[in-house]
Structures are given as structure tokens and as C-alpha cells.
């Protein structure tokens, strides 16, 4: 990173003064210089040529290189902000000293002055580098159950999704069976067919909706666990000081109280309820209807 920054610094520096460009102007040869630096060169040599390639310039007042000027200003601003941030993070907010120790009792970074203060007297302290390694190791251990939990939730989510597909498949196959059997009957039986299909579809809808709720719920848990793991891994990759500042919150985030998911019984469609003794039941119902509509007549013999 340091070499990249150094290389960028060179690109953003004037070849004449070796400092960052100030009011940069560009010549026709595409080389840029500070306006003041270029004017001084031309005055000293009594000729208008590029200080780098020696190409003659017919323009006495070269145009401003707006793009380069904006890049330099943005870069310098970012560097100032970064320097201030790094300086404030690595020093004690109370004493201005460099943060060198980590207090295990208070779970905070301290300096050499804090070390001798009443607040941290008789507390367990360790060097910053050791604390970083210890806390990272703790988080690595904490990641193990989280990762295992994620694997379980992901696996059960896949099972739920397969179950949802199976419910749909069951419904389609059962509907086909019902239609095949009802096709053997006449118009009278078609009303019974529609009634039974309605019951099936209601059951399919109810169980599919319940399964969808379970899938949505477990998806949220999967997302939460994935986000926890990403946040913890991101925290572990932070700079030492930044890492220890958030270790307490990160360890809390690593805790997980979620119970392992299970597929509830009765989730599938009760196929037997729809198909067992279908013809017999329909025939009996048909006979009752026939008797109701066409009562047996009594004939008297003379």
C-alpha cells in the first residue's frame, strides 16, 4: 500500500518543483506543470518550451488542467482526513499517548499513563499485539458454532424447499388421479369431483402457505447468520486498534441462541384421505342422491 501511495504521489507532483501540482496547466505535448513553475522556466531560458520534452509552445498562457487539479485536491483532502483519523485512533483520548495495552477487565485500550491510574490498578493488562491475537482466536472459536449453525439452517432450508416442491407435485398427481377416476362417471359425478378437488386445493394452499412461512423464516435466519459471519470476518480483518475497539460488540454479535430447525409433522398432503375408497364413497353418496331424487314406488297387486 505504501509503494502504491508513493507512486501516486509521484504522478501528482510537478516535474519542476517536485511538489504536488498547484494550479496545473497543460501544454500541447500533454505534459503538465504548475503555472508558476512553468513561467519561471520560460523566464530563465527566454524561450517557451516544455521542460520535459523540449517541444516548443506557441501558447503564452496554457489552459488549466482542470481534471488534474481536481484529482490533486481530492487526493490531498483524503490524505489529510486519513492522517487525522489514524492519529486519533492510535492515541489515548485522555492523555494523548500511544495506545500500547489492552485491559482485560474493562475490555478497552489504554496508554502507559492509564496503566498506572486508579481505574486500571491491579487489572489484568497485556500488550496490544497479544490482545489482538487472543481476541482473534476467541472469534475464530466463536465462528465454529455459527458456521455449523449456518450449515444446518441451509440444509434444512433446502429440505423445506424440496418439501414445498413435493407438495406441489403431490397435488398435481392427486388431481390427475381424481380426474381419471371421475372421468369414468357421468355428469352427475363431475359435481362430486369438483367438490373433492376444492378440498384438495384448500389443503394444498394451507400447507403451501405454512411451508412458505417456514421457508421465509428460515431464510431470514440464514441471512442473519451469514451477515453475522461476514461482520465478524470483516472485524477480524480490521487494523489492530480498530479491531480491539469493537471486540466487545463483535463478541456479542458472535453469540447465537437460535434453535436448530426441524420439519414439522403433517406438512405433506394427506393423499390417503383424498384417494382411499374414493369410488365406494362416491357410489354410496350417488346412491343416496338417487334414492332421494327417485324414491322406490310401491305397487299394489290386485
Buried (B, 14 or more C-beta within 10 A) or exposed (E): EEEEEEEEEEEBBBBBBEEBBBBBBBBEBEBBBBBBBBBBBBEEEEEBBBBEEEEEBEEEEBEBBEEBBEBBEEBEEEBEEEEEEEEEBBBBEEBEBEBBBBBEEBBBBBBEEBBEEEEBEEBEBBEBEEBBEBBBEBBEEBBEEBEEBBEBBBEBBEBBBEBBEBBBEBBEEBBEBBEEBBEEBEEEBEEBBEEBBEEBEEBBEEBBEBBEEBBEEBBEBBEBBBEBBEBBEEBBEBEBBBBBBBBEEBBEBBEBEEEEBEEEEEBBBBBEEBBEEBBEEBEEEBEEEEEEEEEEEEEEEE
